[in-house]
Amino acid sequence: MMTNATLPAGAILRATTHQDLDQVLALYPQTFPEEELRPVVTALMSGDDDILSLAISFKDEVIAHVIFTLCSVQQSRPKDALLGPLGVIPSYQGQGLGGMIVREGIERLAQAGLNQLFVLGDPGYYGRFGFDPERAVVPPYDLPEDWKDAWQSLLLTPAAKPGAGRLQVPDPWIHRDLWVE
């Protein structure tokens, strides 16, 4: 895990504002040309759902972005969160910026008292943050069998207790195409 990454001189890691939406939307087609993530990003950043949206900006351009959406597994337990999407403009990839912004989000969620963080993504990438394959909490849609290890979770504090059940997500995430190709 790259832990000594530093921001480029003059870059800022910060929470996003509504004024960042156009730049954030421009980032995702560059990062994921095969996926259309702009509708869910727009809905999350423009809606009333509880999210933590972080960006790294450099020279007045958003070069990295991540959203953490507050969710729950069971109504009686503390809130959980879903990580995604995460994107870094290709010319800035490989410099540790994605890891930096994810670690910042994990720290903020833990400080806020959230319990567990979920992600559907590359186990090789997310494993470096401590994510493990998740079996007790299932995503909103059944995943293809070859994706089973891509569904992962991370307990946010040593006292956190893992949940069990189906992850309850806000409406912007209730689209099968976001979970299954």
C-alpha positions in Angstrom: 0.0 0.0 0.0 1.3 3.4 -0.9 1.1 5.4 2.3 3.6 8.1 1.5 1.7 9.6 -1.4 1.5 13.4 -1.3 -0.7 15.8 -3.1 0.8 17.7 -6.0 1.9 21.2 -4.8 -1.1 23.4 -4.8 -3.6 20.5 -4.8 -6.4 20.4 -2.2 -8.3 17.4 -0.8 -11.8 18.7 0.2 -15.5 18.0 0.4 -17.2 18.9 -2.9 -19.8 21.5 -3.4 -22.7 21.8 -5.9 -20.4 24.0 -8.0 -18.1 21.0 -8.6 -20.8 18.8 -10.3 -19.8 19.7 -13.9 -16.1 18.9 -13.3 -17.0 15.7 -11.4 -19.2 14.6 -14.3 -16.5 15.2 -16.8 -14.1 13.0 -14.8 -16.0 9.7 -15.0 -16.2 9.1 -18.7 -12.4 9.5 -18.8 -11.9 7.1 -15.9 -14.6 4.6 -16.9 -15.2 4.9 -20.7 -17.2 1.6 -20.7 -19.6 2.6 -17.9 -22.1 5.4 -17.6 -21.8 6.6 -14.0 -22.9 10.2 -14.5 -26.6 9.6 -13.8 -26.0 8.1 -10.4 -23.3 10.7 -9.6 -25.7 13.5 -10.6 -28.5 12.0 -8.5 -26.3 11.5 -5.4 -24.7 14.9 -5.6 -27.9 16.8 -6.4 -30.3 14.9 -4.2 -31.2 14.7 -0.5 -29.4 11.5 0.3 -26.7 11.5 2.9 -23.3 11.3 1.1 -19.7 12.2 1.7 -18.4 13.5 -1.6 -14.6 14.2 -1.6 -12.5 15.7 -4.4 -8.9 16.5 -5.0 -8.6 19.6 -7.1 -5.5 21.0 -8.8 -5.2 24.2 -10.7 -9.0 24.7 -10.4 -9.7 21.2 -11.9 -11.2 18.2 -10.1 -8.7 15.4 -10.7 -10.0 12.8 -8.3 -13.4 12.1 -6.8 -15.2 9.6 -4.6 -18.6 9.3 -3.1 -19.5 7.5 0.1 -23.3 7.0 0.4 -24.9 6.4 3.8 -26.8 3.1 3.9 -27.9 0.5 6.4 -28.1 -3.2 6.7 -30.5 -3.2 9.6 -32.6 -0.3 10.8 -31.6 -0.8 14.4 -27.9 -0.7 13.9 -25.6 2.2 13.2 -25.4 3.5 9.7 -23.1 1.9 7.1 -21.8 3.4 3.9 -21.2 2.3 0.3 -18.0 3.5 -1.5 -18.3 4.4 -5.1 -17.8 5.6 -7.6 -14.1 6.5 -7.3 -12.3 8.1 -10.2 -9.0 9.7 -10.9 -8.3 11.4 -14.2 -6.0 9.0 -16.2 -3.0 11.5 -16.4 -3.0 11.5 -12.6 -3.4 7.8 -12.0 -0.6 5.8 -10.4 0.4 8.6 -8.0 -1.6 7.4 -5.0 -4.3 10.0 -5.2 -7.1 7.4 -5.3 -5.7 5.8 -2.2 -5.3 9.1 -0.5 -9.0 10.1 -1.1 -10.3 6.7 0.0 -8.3 6.8 3.2 -9.5 10.3 4.0 -13.1 9.1 3.5 -12.6 6.0 5.7 -11.2 8.3 8.4 -14.1 10.7 8.2 -16.7 7.9 8.3 -15.0 6.3 11.3 -14.9 9.6 13.1 -18.6 10.1 12.3 -19.4 6.8 14.1 -20.3 4.7 11.0 -20.0 1.0 11.4 -19.2 -0.8 8.1 -18.1 0.3 4.6 -19.0 -1.7 1.5 -17.6 -1.6 -2.0 -18.1 -3.5 -5.3 -14.6 -3.3 -6.9 -11.3 -4.9 -7.6 -10.2 -6.9 -4.5 -6.5 -6.3 -5.4 -7.1 -2.5 -5.2 -9.5 -2.4 -2.2 -7.7 -5.1 -0.2 -4.9 -2.6 0.4 -7.3 -0.6 2.6 -8.3 -3.7 4.6 -11.4 -4.6 2.7 -12.3 -8.4 2.7 -14.8 -10.3 0.6 -18.3 -9.9 2.2 -20.6 -12.8 2.6 -23.0 -11.9 5.5 -24.3 -8.6 3.9 -25.5 -9.0 0.3 -25.7 -6.2 -2.2 -29.0 -4.8 -3.5 -28.9 -7.1 -6.6 -27.5 -10.6 -6.9 -24.0 -10.5 -8.5 -22.6 -12.8 -11.1 -20.7 -15.7 -9.4 -17.4 -14.5 -10.8 -17.9 -11.2 -9.0 -18.4 -12.7 -5.5 -15.0 -11.6 -4.3 -15.5 -8.1 -5.7 -18.2 -7.5 -3.0 -16.2 -6.4 0.0 -16.5 -4.7 3.3 -14.4 -3.0 6.0 -15.3 -2.5 9.6 -14.6 1.2 10.4 -13.6 0.9 14.0 -12.2 -1.9 16.2 -15.5 -1.9 18.2 -17.7 -2.1 15.0 -19.8 -5.2 14.6 -20.4 -6.8 11.2 -23.9 -6.8 9.9 -26.0 -9.5 8.2 -28.7 -9.1 5.6 -29.3 -7.1 2.4 -27.7 -3.6 2.1 -30.4 -1.0 2.0 -29.3 1.8 -0.4 -30.9 5.1 -1.4 -32.9 5.3 -4.7 -30.1 6.4 -6.9 -28.4 3.1 -6.3 -31.6 1.0 -7.1 -30.6 0.3 -10.8 -29.6 -3.2 -11.8 -27.2 -2.0 -14.4 -25.0 -0.4 -11.6 -24.6 -3.9 -10.0 -24.6 -6.3 -12.9 -23.4 -6.0 -16.5 
